[in-house]
Amino acid sequence: EAQVTQNPRYLITVTGKKLTVTCSQNMNHEYMSWYRQDPGLGLRQIYYSMNVEVTDKGDVPEGYKVSRKEKRNFPLILESPSPNQTSLYFCASSFQTGHPSNTEAFFGQGTRLTVV
Amino acid sequence: AQKITQTQPGMFVQEKEAVTLDCTYDTSDQSYGLFWYKQPSSGEMIFLIYQGSYDEQNATEGRYSLNFQKARKSANLVISASQLGDSAMYFCAMSNPYNNAGNMLTFGGGTRLMVKP
C-alpha cells in the first residue's frame, strides 16, 4: 500500500529537549516536505527536499532541521524545542514532475507535538 | 509570492443539499495547479480534486467539482448532495512545479464545514 508514515503520532516534550519526528514514504517520490498546521493559518511549509542530499527552507524554517540521506526518509529535527513549536506537523511526498500536471501530495497521518 | 484565501472560516449545510466553499488565489505565474484537501476530525489530509491552470474543463470527482474561473482567480469547491461524513475542515492549495521550491503547496486558512442532519 502506498503511504507516508510519520512517527510518533503524539508527543509531549519539555522545552529544550531535542527530538526527531520520522517520515518515510514507499512510493519512490523525489519530493518530500514538512508542514506545520496552526489554527487559522492553514499549513505552512517548514523545509522541503527535491531529492537525496538536496534540502531547502520553506516559509517557516526557524528552529527546525532536516536531512535527506535516503530517498524514502526525511526526518524533522527540533534541536531545542520551544512552546511556540507546539503544532500539528505533516510530512508529505510527491513526484517531482517539473510541469503543472497533477502533482498530488501524499500526506502522513500527522504528528501532534506539545512543548511545555 | 503565491497566496490562497479562504474567506469562510466555518459554514453549515443541510444534509443532501449542495454547498460551495470559496477559494481565491494570487499568483503571477501562468502555470500552476490547484488542489482541495479534506481534513476530518481524525486529522489526516485527504486529496479530493485537482485543477491545472491550463485545463479548459472544470475538474469533477464524484460528488466534488471545482468551479475554476481563471480570470477571477477563483477555484471554488462544490460538494453536491452533502452527507454527514462531509463534516470536516477543507483546504484549498496551490502549487507551481516550475518555481525554485518545486512542488511546494501553498495553503489557505481552511473552511470548517458542518453538515446538519
Interface residues (C-beta under 8 A of the other chain):
Chain A: Y31 S33 Y35 G40 L41 G42 L43 R44 Q45 Y48 M50 D56 G58 L88 F90 A92 S94 F95 Q96 T97 G98 H99 P100 S101 N102 T103 E104 A105 F106 F107 Q109 G110 R112
Chain B: I4 Q6 P9 S31 Y32 G33 F35 Y37 G43 E44 M45 F47 Y50 G52 S53 Y54 F91 A93 S95 N96 P97 Y98 N100 A101 G102 N103 M104 L105 T106 F107 G108 G109 G110
